Amino acid sequence: MLRTLRAPMEISVRTDALPKVLVIGSCEGYLPLLQQALPLRGCQVLTALVSTSSSSSSSSSASTNLISVEEIEKLAPSSNAGSLRVVIATDCTGANTSASLAPIELAAYALVRKCAAAFEQCVVLVDKHDVEVFIGGAGVAGQEAAGEGRMSSSPPFFSFSLDRRRELAAKAFLACSERDKRLFEKLTISKRVLVIGGGGREHAIAVSLAKSEQVGQVLVCPGNGGTGSAGGKISNLTSVSADDKDNILSYARQEGIALVVVGPEKPLCDGLVDVLEAGGVPCFGPSQRASMLEASKAWSKDFMERNGIPTAVYKTFTDFEQAKSFLQSTSLKRVVVKASGLAAGKGVLMPTSMDEAIDACKQIMVDKVFGDAGGEVVVEEFLQGEEVSLLAFSDGVTAIGMPGAQDHKRVFDNDQGPNTGGMGAYAPTPLLTPALRRKCMAIVQVRGF
């Protein structure tokens, strides 16, 4: 009775002549079962890419060998077939799509393809269910062989017909192609840019960014109908709130965003750039402190006056009665009334009389037509003439001017009606003559923030 229970490993067999089964990765936790069942079927189990804990248990088993890159490369099917009969690689579609795979990963990954191509010689298993079927067959036959004190004479891979091996090989190629696709996407979309905003400005920025060969994908959050239908590299991102700084930071880190471009004034003034840069995410846009020039017209006017930058005569008010008293006594012929805070480009009223100016202050400060943006108002002299805008790129030291631009803010023809966020903008405009441009750039460069 003791002789019939003798372990098969005590039988003297040349291991180099045994059919080999290579297990790549953790094999969904099935490795111990394979190590137990396959030697009973007269097979030698080899393992590659096994985790540290599994490696230690594997190396202690006399029936399992942890192999090297060189040994994997020698196992590849050739004209003389060799002894490799089964490759189990349920991990070949794993999450590791790094462009710098470890040498042993590259070798094992290549071997899966070669064995799938040589399906007449090898069985390749990449599906969990197929592995379970394989283990089940090996386990039953192995128990029968052990009960008779012998090795099985019919290794389990012989139970797969040629058509079945072809099907399994197709599964392996499909699994490899899926991993190739993810690796391709990671390599070609390595430069993913996130644009914050949903206006025409952000649409134009996204289109320009998409022209760069260095940019693989442009996400616009929240975007608009134009960016949503642009196609190509451009798409909208609606799963993240453009107003949630922490959420944007988390998304940018998680998705490997190479650059965030912030367009609208509100997130800039709320400090989105500061949050992203503190979190290690490159960002294009002014800091919260620099954005004060846009966040508060009162602050901006004080800044210009303090630094000798030409600007219209003005007064700021936080109390309606004081603003009313000023307007009733001023020598100015005509004024412009501005809500100091952010009002989406619509917080400027241009009354034609002092009565209208007082009413404009009432609308902003008392009636709160612009909400909190009207807590403070700027009343300044009305300057007659055409307006030109000169924006500049700056790294905090040097300013590079953009082409001069002009927009038509009032809603009706002939400069009539209320201001809009900007209509009919175009650039370059001939209004910015070379001499005027030099004058403006001298102010910007020398006086910088």
C-alpha positions in Angstrom: 0.0 0.0 0.0 2.9 2.4 0.8 4.4 1.6 -2.5 1.3 2.6 -4.4 1.3 6.1 -2.7 4.9 6.8 -3.5 5.4 10.3 -4.7 6.0 10.4 -8.5 9.0 12.7 -8.0 10.9 9.8 -6.7 10.8 8.1 -10.1 14.0 8.7 -11.9 13.1 10.8 -15.0 15.3 13.2 -17.0 13.6 16.5 -16.4 15.1 18.1 -19.6 13.1 15.5 -21.6 9.8 16.3 -19.9 7.1 18.3 -21.7 7.3 21.8 -20.2 4.5 24.1 -19.1 5.4 27.8 -18.7 3.3 29.9 -16.3 3.7 33.6 -16.8 2.7 35.9 -14.0 0.5 35.0 -11.0 -1.9 33.1 -13.2 -4.9 34.4 -11.3 -3.7 32.6 -8.2 -3.8 29.1 -9.8 -0.1 28.6 -9.7 -0.2 26.3 -6.6 -2.8 24.0 -8.2 -0.7 23.8 -11.4 2.4 23.0 -9.4 0.5 20.2 -7.7 -1.3 18.7 -10.7 1.1 19.0 -13.6 4.1 17.0 -12.3 1.6 14.1 -11.8 0.9 14.3 -15.5 4.5 14.0 -16.4 5.2 17.7 -17.0 7.7 20.1 -15.8 6.4 23.5 -14.6 8.4 26.6 -15.2 7.4 30.1 -13.9 8.3 33.6 -15.0 7.3 37.0 -13.7 6.0 35.6 -10.4 5.5 38.0 -7.5 7.9 38.0 -4.6 5.6 35.9 -2.3 4.9 33.4 -5.0 8.5 33.2 -6.1 9.6 32.2 -2.6 7.0 29.5 -2.4 7.8 28.4 -6.0 11.5 28.2 -5.5 11.0 25.9 -2.6 9.1 23.4 -4.8 11.2 20.7 -6.5 8.7 20.6 -9.4 8.9 24.3 -10.3 11.7 26.4 -11.7 11.8 30.2 -11.8 13.4 31.0 -15.2 15.5 33.8 -16.5 15.2 36.0 -19.7 17.7 33.8 -21.5 15.8 30.7 -20.6 12.6 32.1 -21.8 14.1 33.0 -25.2 15.4 29.5 -25.6 11.9 28.1 -25.1 10.5 29.7 -28.2 9.1 27.1 -30.7 11.4 26.2 -33.6 11.5 23.8 -36.4 12.6 21.0 -34.0 9.6 21.8 -31.8 11.5 21.7 -28.5 9.8 20.6 -25.3 7.6 23.6 -24.5 4.0 22.4 -24.9 1.8 24.8 -22.8 2.0 28.5 -22.1 -0.4 29.9 -19.4 -0.4 33.7 -19.5 -3.6 35.2 -18.1 -1.5 38.2 -17.0 -0.4 39.1 -20.6 -3.2 41.7 -20.8 -2.2 43.2 -17.4 -2.2 46.9 -16.5 1.5 47.4 -17.1 1.7 49.3 -20.4 4.9 51.1 -19.6 7.1 52.0 -22.5 10.0 50.6 -20.5 9.0 47.1 -19.7 11.5 44.9 -17.8 13.5 42.6 -20.1 11.8 39.5 -18.7 8.4 41.0 -19.4 9.4 41.7 -23.0 10.7 38.2 -23.4 7.6 36.6 -22.0 5.3 38.8 -23.9 7.1 38.0 -27.2 7.0 34.3 -26.3 3.2 34.3 -26.0 3.0 35.6 -29.6 5.4 33.0 -30.9 3.7 30.2 -29.2 0.3 31.4 -30.4 1.7 31.4 -34.0 2.9 27.9 -33.4 -0.4 26.5 -32.2 0.2 23.1 -33.8 3.1 22.6 -31.3 1.9 24.7 -28.3 -1.3 25.4 -26.4 -1.6 29.0 -25.2 -4.1 29.8 -22.5 -4.9 33.5 -21.7 -8.5 33.1 -20.5 -9.3 32.3 -16.9 -12.0 29.8 -17.8 -9.7 27.9 -20.2 -7.1 27.7 -17.4 -9.7 26.3 -15.1 -10.7 23.6 -17.6 -7.0 22.8 -18.1 -6.4 22.5 -14.4 -9.5 20.4 -13.9 -8.4 17.9 -16.5 -4.9 17.8 -15.1 -6.1 17.4 -11.6 -8.4 14.4 -12.2 -5.9 12.5 -14.3 -3.1 13.4 -11.9 -5.1 11.9 -9.0 -5.7 8.7 -11.0 -2.0 8.4 -11.8 -0.9 9.1 -8.2 -3.3 6.4 -7.0 -1.5 3.9 -9.3 1.9 5.1 -8.3 2.9 6.3 -11.8 3.0 9.3 -14.1 0.2 9.9 -16.5 1.1 8.8 -20.0 -1.3 11.3 -21.6 -0.3 14.9 -20.7 -3.3 17.3 -20.6 -2.4 19.4 -23.7 -3.1 16.4 -25.9 -6.8 16.8 -25.0 -7.0 20.0 -27.1 -7.9 19.4 -30.7 -6.1 21.3 -33.5 -9.2 23.5 -34.0 -9.4 24.2 -30.3 -5.7 25.2 -30.2 -6.3 27.5 -33.1 -9.2 29.2 -31.2 -7.0 29.5 -28.1 -4.2 31.0 -30.2 -6.7 33.6 -31.6 -7.6 34.5 -28.1 -3.9 35.0 -27.3 -3.4 37.3 -30.3 -6.5 39.3 -29.4 -5.2 39.7 -25.8 -1.8 40.8 -27.0 -3.4 43.3 -29.4 -5.5 44.8 -26.7 -2.4 45.4 -24.6 -0.6 46.8 -27.7 -3.4 49.2 -28.2 -3.2 50.5 -24.7 0.6 50.8 -25.0 0.1 52.7 -28.3 -2.4 55.1 -26.8 -0.1 55.8 -23.8 2.8 56.5 -26.1 0.9 58.6 -28.6 -1.2 60.4 -26.0 1.7 61.0 -23.7 1.2 64.7 -24.0 -2.4 65.1 -22.9 -3.5 68.8 -22.4 -6.5 69.9 -20.3 -8.1 73.2 -21.2 -10.4 74.7 -18.6 -13.3 76.7 -19.9 -16.3 76.5 -22.2 -16.2 79.6 -24.4 -15.1 80.5 -27.9 -11.7 81.4 -26.5 -11.2 77.9 -25.1 -12.3 76.4 -28.5 -9.7 78.5 -30.3 -7.0 77.4 -27.7 -8.0 73.8 -28.1 -7.8 73.9 -31.9 -4.3 75.6 -31.8 -3.0 73.1 -29.3 -4.3 70.1 -31.3 -2.2 71.3 -34.3 1.0 70.5 -32.3 2.7 67.2 -33.0 3.7 67.1 -29.3 0.0 67.0 -28.2 -1.8 63.7 -28.5 -5.1 64.7 -26.9 -6.9 67.9 -25.9 -9.6 67.7 -23.2 -11.8 70.7 -22.7 -13.6 71.0 -19.4 -16.5 71.5 -19.6 -16.2 72.5 -23.2 -19.1 73.4 -25.5 -20.9 72.2 -28.6 -18.0 73.3 -30.8 -15.3 71.4 -28.9 -17.7 68.4 -28.4 -18.1 68.0 -32.1 -14.6 69.0 -33.2 -13.4 65.4 -33.4 -9.7 64.4 -33.9 -7.7 65.1 -30.8 -10.3 67.4 -29.2 -13.0 66.2 -26.9 -15.1 67.5 -23.9 -14.5 66.4 -20.3 -17.8 66.7 -18.4 -17.1 64.2 -15.6 -15.0 66.8 -13.7 -16.3 70.1 -12.5 -14.4 73.1 -13.8 -15.1 74.8 -10.5 -13.6 72.1 -8.3 -9.9 72.8 -7.9 -9.1 69.7 -5.9 -11.0 67.5 -8.3 -9.1 68.9 -11.3 -5.8 68.4 -9.5 -6.7 64.8 -8.7 -7.8 64.1 -12.3 -4.7 65.7 -13.8 -2.4 63.6 -11.6 -4.4 60.4 -12.2 -4.6 60.8 -16.0 -1.0 62.0 -16.5 -2.0 65.4 -17.9 1.1 67.1 -19.2 -0.3 70.7 -19.2 -3.4 72.5 -17.9 -4.4 75.7 -19.7 -6.9 77.9 -17.8 -8.9 80.3 -19.8 -11.8 81.8 -17.8 -11.2 84.5 -15.2 -13.1 82.9 -12.4 -10.9 79.8 -11.9 -7.8 81.9 -12.3 -9.0 84.3 -9.6 -10.0 81.4 -7.4 -6.4 80.2 -7.5 -6.6 77.1 -9.7 -3.1 77.7 -11.1 -1.7 77.9 -7.6 -3.3 74.6 -6.6 -2.1 72.8 -9.7 1.4 74.0 -9.5 1.6 73.2 -5.8 0.5 69.7 -6.7 3.2 69.3 -9.3 1.0 69.7 -12.4 2.3 72.2 -15.1 -0.1 74.9 -15.7 -0.5 77.9 -18.1 -2.2 80.9 -16.6 -1.5 83.7 -14.1 -1.4 83.0 -10.4 -4.2 84.1 -8.1 -2.2 87.2 -7.0 -1.5 88.2 -10.6 -5.2 87.6 -11.4 -6.1 90.4 -9.1 -5.7 92.7 -12.1 -8.8 91.0 -13.6 -10.6 90.0 -10.3 -11.0 93.6 -9.1 -11.3 96.6 -11.4 -10.8 98.8 -8.3 -7.6 97.0 -7.4 -6.4 97.2 -11.0 -7.1 101.0 -11.2 -5.2 101.5 -8.0 -2.3 99.4 -9.4 -2.1 101.5 -12.5 -2.3 104.8 -10.7 0.4 103.6 -8.2 2.7 102.6 -11.0 2.2 105.6 -13.3 0.4 103.6 -16.0 -1.9 105.9 -18.1 -5.6 105.3 -17.1 -8.8 107.3 -17.1 -9.6 109.5 -14.1 -11.7 107.4 -11.6 -13.2 106.9 -8.2 -14.2 103.7 -6.4 -17.2 103.3 -4.1 -18.6 100.6 -1.8 -21.5 102.8 -0.6 -24.3 103.8 -3.1 -25.1 107.2 -1.4 -21.4 108.2 -1.6 -21.4 107.3 -5.3 -24.6 109.2 -5.9 -23.2 112.3 -4.1 -20.0 112.2 -6.3 -22.0 111.9 -9.5 -24.2 114.9 -8.5 -21.2 117.1 -7.9 -18.5 115.9 -10.4 -17.2 118.1 -13.2 -17.0 115.1 -15.5 -19.2 115.4 -18.5 -19.8 111.7 -18.9 -18.8 108.6 -17.0 -18.6 104.9 -17.2 -19.9 102.7 -14.3 -18.2 99.4 -13.7 -18.9 96.5 -11.3 -15.5 95.9 -9.8 -15.7 92.1 -9.6 -16.1 89.5 -12.3 -19.2 89.7 -14.3 -18.4 87.6 -17.4 -17.4 90.7 -19.4 -20.8 92.3 -18.9 -20.3 94.4 -15.8 -19.7 97.7 -17.5 -22.5 100.2 -18.0 -22.2 103.3 -20.2 -24.8 105.8 -19.2 -25.3 108.9 -21.4 -26.3 111.3 -18.5 -25.6 111.7 -14.8 -29.1 110.5 -14.0 -28.5 107.3 -15.9 -25.1 107.0 -14.1 -26.8 107.2 -10.7 -29.3 104.6 -11.9 -26.5 102.4 -13.1 -24.8 102.6 -9.6 -28.2 101.7 -8.0 -28.6 98.6 -10.3 -25.1 97.4 -9.5 -24.8 98.3 -5.8 -28.4 98.1 -4.5 -30.3 95.8 -7.0 -27.2 93.5 -7.3 -27.8 92.8 -11.0 -24.3 91.4 -11.1 -24.4 89.7 -7.7 -21.4 90.0 -5.5 -19.3 91.5 -8.3 -21.2 94.8 -7.6 -20.1 95.1 -4.0 -17.7 97.8 -5.2 -18.0 100.0 -8.3 -15.6 102.1 -10.3 -16.8 105.3 -11.7 -14.4 106.7 -14.4 -14.4 109.3 -17.1 -15.8 108.3 -20.5 -13.1 108.2 -23.1 -14.3 108.6 -26.7 -12.6 106.5 -29.4 -11.9 103.0 -30.6 -10.4 100.5 -28.3 -7.6 98.0 -29.0 -6.4 95.2 -26.7 -2.8 94.1 -26.5 -2.3 90.9 -24.5 1.1 89.3 -23.8 2.7 86.1 -22.8 4.9 86.3 -19.8 7.1 84.1 -17.7 7.2 86.7 -14.9 10.3 88.3 -16.3 9.8 88.8 -20.0 6.6 89.9 -21.8 6.0 88.9 -25.4 3.2 90.8 -27.0 0.5 89.1 -29.1 -1.2 90.7 -32.2 -3.4 93.7 -31.3 -7.1 92.7 -31.2 -10.4 94.6 -31.3 -13.8 93.5 -30.3 -17.3 95.0 -30.5 -18.8 94.6 -27.1 -22.1 96.5 -27.4 -25.0 94.3 -28.6 -26.5 96.6 -31.3 -25.0 98.4 -34.3 -23.5 101.9 -34.0 -22.3 101.2 -30.5 -25.8 101.0 -29.0 -27.2 98.8 -26.2 -25.6 97.0 -23.3 -22.2 95.4 -23.3 -21.8 91.7 -24.1 -18.9 89.4 -23.3 -17.4 90.3 -26.6 -18.8 90.1 -30.2 -17.0 90.2 -33.5 -13.5 90.1 -32.1 -10.7 90.1 -34.7 -6.9 90.3 -34.9 -4.6 91.8 -35.9 -6.1 95.3 -35.9 -4.5 98.2 -37.8 -5.4 100.4 -34.8 -2.3 99.1 -33.0 0.4 100.9 -35.0 4.0 100.0 -34.6 4.7 103.1 -32.6 1.8 102.5 -30.3 2.8 98.9 -29.9 6.3 99.9 -28.9 4.9 102.3 -26.4 2.6 99.7 -24.8 5.3 97.0 -24.7 7.7 99.4 -23.0 5.1 100.0 -20.2 4.3 96.3 -19.8 8.0 95.2 -19.8 9.4 97.8 -17.5 6.5 98.1 -15.1 5.7 94.3 -14.8 3.7 92.9 -11.9 
